[in-house]
Amino acid sequence: MTAVMAKKVTPDSVLDVAAAETDRVDAPGASVEPVKRPVFRDKEFTSRTLILPNDRTVQVVGGVVEATDPELLTFLRTRSSFELVTE
């Protein structure tokens, strides 16, 4: 009998898989599903510039911002003015 180990899925691991998927090269004509990254709604502003701790800037456009990497995901999750959009 073969043992199967389950890996805990975290937001960071989802982003790691998403990044790996965007680097993958597929055969011509093969269909690739777009990578879905976590999207957060800004509860205070429809447009603003976020300044992350490392002085990186991210734009909020139309009241939403997409978490494109683990650092940004952590930043958005720890701020009360942002909420994760669930579809």
C-alpha positions as CSV (number, residue, x, y, z in Angstrom):
1,M,0.0,0.0,0.0
2,T,1.3,3.5,-0.9
3,A,1.0,6.3,1.7
4,V,-0.2,9.6,0.4
5,M,0.8,12.7,2.3
6,A,-1.3,15.8,2.0
7,K,0.3,19.2,1.9
8,K,-1.4,22.1,3.7
9,V,-2.5,24.7,1.2
10,T,-1.7,28.3,2.3
11,P,-2.1,31.6,0.4
12,D,1.7,31.6,-0.1
13,S,1.7,28.1,-1.6
14,V,-1.1,29.1,-3.9
15,L,1.0,32.1,-5.1
16,D,4.1,29.8,-5.5
17,V,2.1,27.4,-7.8
18,A,0.6,30.4,-9.7
19,A,4.1,31.8,-10.3
20,A,5.3,28.4,-11.5
21,E,2.4,28.1,-13.9
22,T,3.1,31.5,-15.5
23,D,6.7,30.4,-16.2
24,R,5.6,27.1,-17.8
25,V,5.8,26.9,-21.6
26,D,3.0,24.9,-23.3
27,A,2.9,23.3,-26.7
28,P,1.4,25.5,-29.4
29,G,-2.4,25.4,-29.5
30,A,-2.6,24.0,-25.9
31,S,-5.2,25.7,-23.8
32,V,-4.0,27.2,-20.5
33,E,-6.4,28.4,-17.8
34,P,-5.6,31.9,-16.5
35,V,-4.1,32.0,-13.0
36,K,-6.5,33.3,-10.4
37,R,-4.7,35.4,-7.8
38,P,-6.4,36.7,-4.6
39,V,-8.2,40.0,-5.2
40,F,-8.9,42.4,-2.3
41,R,-11.5,45.2,-2.2
42,D,-10.4,48.5,-0.7
43,K,-13.2,49.5,1.7
44,E,-12.0,53.1,2.0
45,F,-10.8,54.3,-1.4
46,T,-11.4,53.6,-5.1
47,S,-7.9,54.7,-6.1
48,R,-4.7,55.1,-4.1
49,T,-1.1,54.1,-4.0
50,L,0.0,51.6,-1.3
51,I,3.6,51.8,-0.1
52,L,4.8,48.4,1.2
53,P,7.5,48.1,3.9
54,N,10.3,47.7,1.3
55,D,9.2,51.0,-0.4
56,R,7.5,49.1,-3.2
57,T,4.4,50.8,-4.5
58,V,1.1,49.1,-5.6
59,Q,-1.9,50.8,-7.2
60,V,-5.5,50.3,-6.1
61,V,-7.6,50.8,-9.2
62,G,-11.4,50.7,-9.2
63,G,-11.4,49.9,-5.5
64,V,-9.6,46.6,-6.0
65,V,-6.0,45.3,-5.9
66,E,-4.7,41.9,-6.9
67,A,-2.2,40.1,-4.6
68,T,0.6,39.1,-7.0
69,D,3.1,37.9,-4.5
70,P,3.4,36.6,-0.9
71,E,4.6,40.0,0.4
72,L,1.7,41.9,-1.0
73,L,-0.8,39.2,0.1
74,T,0.5,39.5,3.7
75,F,0.3,43.3,3.6
76,L,-3.3,43.2,2.4
77,R,-4.4,40.5,4.8
78,T,-3.1,42.5,7.8
79,R,-4.9,45.8,6.9
80,S,-8.5,46.2,8.1
81,S,-9.3,48.5,5.1
82,F,-9.0,45.5,2.7
83,E,-11.2,42.5,2.4
84,L,-10.7,39.4,0.3
85,V,-13.2,39.2,-2.6
86,T,-14.8,35.8,-2.8
87,E,-16.5,34.9,-6.1
